């Protein structure tokens, strides 16, 4: 029996440790909004864990106590039984839920909404949800200064960043647990969220509203940079694509410009002006590709170009089997120069 209880305890501890780890841990906040939510999360977790322990103790007590006979326990003590039901089954749950309600209202009041949201400054960034990737538009400066990129958000650490949320198809949900709670992207509606990272760090998020077959591969990366590094990154993103220098990249550019790539993607400074898929002007500088489902390396990039439907079925990126092996190497070499 002792060995059984020890096994159960170890299993429960393993589950608990697993649940509290990982790259999307809301109980390890990286900014002020996430800290507010984490404090509420800890309160709820501790409270309901205590309730669970008490309930299991009562269940074990009932299971192990002397059962007696029907004659001993009949007739039922209506007075004592009703007291247990009234206190344990009604009064205590009502008090606990009322406290949770008040705590939740206090947490909600910490975030701008309604008139406060309308008075917020213009957003730095517009995030547009697609099936199944994130379009990012940096709005700082005039129209000629707008930067369009995909899937990897850069923000200055230590500063609040207002983000406008839109969708072009179905409902998506912007969720970076270590920075904020989830906010939905709803067709025909503009929502907003304010995030702030305490220190330079990479945060992982995702779409938190089921939006189709590849919902699980609609991942979001938020890179908090030192303010001067962020401005350097933003200036580099505003630049047009560089001209290829190596023979492989030159041939790769010619192939990209002559095939269907230009119908779906934009590469600023070239004849590619497609608006269906992500902007590729600086794809070589991104950490990951395919909605952040794959690491951005030579093998994955080649696989994504030729067999996107195998990697991410139902995505709008088609399989491109028209390239020979040598042509594919040239195309990948060109894409990797786009930094």
N, C-alpha and C positions, 0 to 999 in steps of 0.2 A: 504493500500500500504506500509506504514512504517513497519507494522508487517511482511509483506512478505519479504521486503528487510532485515529485522533483521534476519529472519529465514534462508535466503540464506547466510548471512554473518556467522552465527553460524555454518551452515553445512560446509561451505568452511573452516572455522577455524578448525573444528573437523577433516576434511579430511587431512588438512595440518599437524596437530599435530600427527595424526596417521602415516602419511607417514614418519615423521622424527624420529619416535621411533623404538623400537624393537632391537633385539640382532644383527642385521646385518645392522647397520647404517653406510653407507660410509661417511656420513658427520660428524661422531664422530671418527676421526682417532686415532689409538692406536700406530702408528709407523711412521717413516719418509716417507716411500713410500706412505702410505695412506694419509698423510698430503698433499703431493704434488698433489695427485688426488683429495682430498677434496677441495683444494683451487680452482682448475679448476672447480670442480662440483658446488661450491658456485657461482663462476663467471657466469657460464652458467645458473644456476637456477635463479639468480637475474636478469640477462639480459633478459631472456625469460619471466620471470614473469612481468618485466616492459613492454615488448612488448605486452604481453597478456592484461595487464591493459589498455594500450593505445588503442589497437584494440577494446576492449569492450566499452571503452568510445566513440570511433568513431561510433561503431555499435548502441549504445544507442542514440547518437546524431542524427544519420540518422533516427532512428526509431521514435524519439519524435519530430523532427523538423516539422515545417509547411510544409505540402506536396505541396500545390498549385495545379494548374491545368496544363493540358497538354499544353495549349496555353502559359502559363507563362514560361515553361521550353523548349519549342521547338521554333526554331531549337536548337539542342544541341550545346553548346559552345565547339567546337573542341579544341580550344587553351587551355582553362582552364582545360578541361577534360584530355587532353594529359599530362599536367603538373602534375596533381595528379597521373596519371598512371606511369609516368616516375620516379617521386620522391618517391611516396609512394609504388609503386608496384615493382620497379626495383632497384633504387639507394640505398635506405635505407636497403632492405634485402641483397643486395650485400655487403655493408659495414659491416653489422652485421656478415654475414657468413664469410667474409674475416678475421675479427677480431677473430672469433672462430677458424678458421683454423690456424692462427698464434699462438694463445694460446695453441691449441692442440699440435702443433709441438714442442713448447717449453716444454710442459709437457712430451712428448715422449722422448725428448733429455735427460731428467733427469734419464732415466733408461738404464742400459747397454744392448747392443745388438750387433750383428755381432762380430767383432774382440774383442771388450771389453768383451763380454759374454764368448768367447773362452778363454780369459786370466784369467777368474775368478778362484778362488781356488777350489779344489775338494769339492763337495757337502757334507754337514753333513748328509743329509737325502735323500733317494729316495722314492718318492710317486708313487705307481702303482695303476691305476684305474681299478676296476672290476665292473661288474654289480652285486650288487650295493653296494660296500663297498670299502674302501681304505686300501691297503696294505702299510705298512711303514717299511722301512729298514734303520736303523741307521748305517752309514758306517764308523764312527769314530773308528780308531784302525785297526788291521789286520782282516783277515777273521774270526778268532776265536772270535773276539770281536763284530761282526755284530749282531745287535738286530733286530728281526722281530716282529712287533706288528700290530695293526689294528685300524684305525678310529680315534684315539686320539693322536695327535701330541704334544710332549713336546719340548719346545725350551728354551734356556737361555734368560732371559729378558735383554735388553740393548745391545745385540750383534747381528750383521747381521748373518743370517743363509741362506746359499745357499741350495736350494732344487732342485733335479732332478725329472722331471715329465715324466712318461711313462704310457702306457695303454696296457692291454693284449687283449682287445676286440674292443670296439667301441670308438668314440670320447667322452671324458669326459672333464670337465673344473674345474680347481682348483680355488676356489674363496672364500677368507676370506675378506670381504669388509673393515673391520677395520684395516687390515694389508696391503692389496695390491689390485690391480685390478685382473681380471680373466686372467688366462693363460690356453690354451687348452692342453689336453693330446691327442696326435694324433698317431694312429697306425703307427709303423715303424719309428717314429721320437722322439727324445729326446729334450724336452724343459727344461728351467730352470727359477727359480724365486728366488728372494732374499727378505726375510721378516725380519722384526725387530720389536719387541715389546718394547715400552718405559718402561713399568712396569709389574710386575707379574699380570697376569689377564687371564681369560678364554675368548677366542674368538670363535664365531660360524661361520662356513662357510658351503659350500655345493657344489655339482656339479652344474655348471651353463650352461651346455649344455645337452639338452634332450638326454638321453641315454637308454631309455626303460621304461617299465611300472612302475618301482619303482624308477625312477629318483628323485622324490620328497623326497624319504626316503634314499638318499645317502648323509648323513650329515657328516660334518667334525668339530671336535673340536680341537682347538689349545690352549694348556695350556702353558702360559709363566711363567716359574719358576725363582726364584732367581738363579744365576749361580751355587752356591754350592748345592742348592736343585736339580737342574737339573742333576748335576753329581751324586748325591746320587740316584736319580731315574734311571739314565742310568745304574749305577752299579747293581742296583736291577733287572733291566730288563735283564741284561746279565746272571744272575744266572738261573740255571735250576729250574724246579718246585720242590717244597718241598714235602716231603713224608707226606701223610695224617696221622693225629694223632688220630682223633676220629673214633669210630666204623662205624658211618654213612659214613664218608668220605672214609674210607678204602673200604667199600662195594661199594661206588660210583665209585672209581677208577677201581675196578675189572669189574664193569658193562661197563664203558666207554671203557676199553681196550678189552672187549670181543664183543663189538657191532660195528656197522658200523661207529661210530665216528672216529675211527683211520684211516679210509680210506680217510677222507677229511681234518682232522685237525692234526696239530703238537702240542705236549706237550713235550717240551724238558726235557730229563731225564727219559722218558718213552718209550714204544714201539709205540707210536702214532707219525707217520711221514707223515701224509697226507699233500698235498700241494694244495688242491682244495679250502678249506675255510680258514678263518683267523686262525693265530697261537693263541692257547688258553693257552700258558704257564703261562701268568699272567692276564687272563681274569677277575679274581676277583678284580683286582686293577683298572679296567676301570670304568669310570663314567656311561657309557651307553653301550648298546649292539644293535645288529641287524642294523648295519650301523648307530649307534647313534639314531635310531628311538625310542628306549625304554630306560627308566631308568634301571640301573643294580641293580635290587632287586630280592628277592626270587620268587615272583609271576611272574614277567616278564621273568625271566630266565627259569622257569618251562614251561611257555607258549611258549617261543621261541623253547625250545628243542622239545616239543611235537606237536606244531601247527604252525610251521614257515610259512607254505603256507597260513594259514588263516591271519596271521599278515602281511606278506609281500609276496603276490602272485608272482610267477615266479622267486623268489629267488632260488639259488642253494641249499639252506638248505631244505631238505625234512621234511615232518611230520614224527615223530618217535613215533608211537603209541604202540610200543612193550613193553614199560615200565609199570609196575604196579604202583599204587600210591606210595607204599613204596619204590620201586626202583627209581622212579622219585625223591623223597625226598633225597635219597642217592646220586644220580647223581648231583643234585643241590648243596648239601652240599659239595661234592668234588670240583665242579667247583668254588665254593666260597672260597675255601682254596688256589686257585691258584693266589697268589698275588706277 
